[in-house]
Amino acid sequence: MVCSPVGDRCNRIIMHEHKYSYLLTHLLSYLLTYFVWQMVPMMESIAGELCERVMRVIDFRTLFSSHPEDVKRRAEDAKQTMDLWRSAYLDMRARIEAAGCDARWEFDRKKLFENTECIASVCQDIADIAQV
């Protein structure tokens, strides 16, 4: 039997494959759980920033001094931004869960979407008013 450093290393890895697999699986599971909980404040911050930016674009003090077509376009763009936020979240959640990760990628939807959905609804109303 020819012994080589590479061959020895491969044999040791194969013999301990189950041990490494177990450790890596649990390490990745822990890391995913840790990062998911670290993401909560970040996701809430993103939702808040989106709301603030849209509210700057849809400034009621100046909005209706613009041409109705411009008002409608800005309101529709703002609504689309709010809708994209929710659909991007749901799409990423579906992809992560389809990958079979142990950690469930779910956050408090009320905190993430209550304001954005309200703003999207108001933007739709503004677009409807500007249409008339």
Summary of the structure (lengths in Angstrom):
residues: 132
radius of gyration: 24.7
end to end distance: 87.6
largest distance: 87.7
contacts: 319
relative contact order: 0.13
helix: 83%
strand: 0%
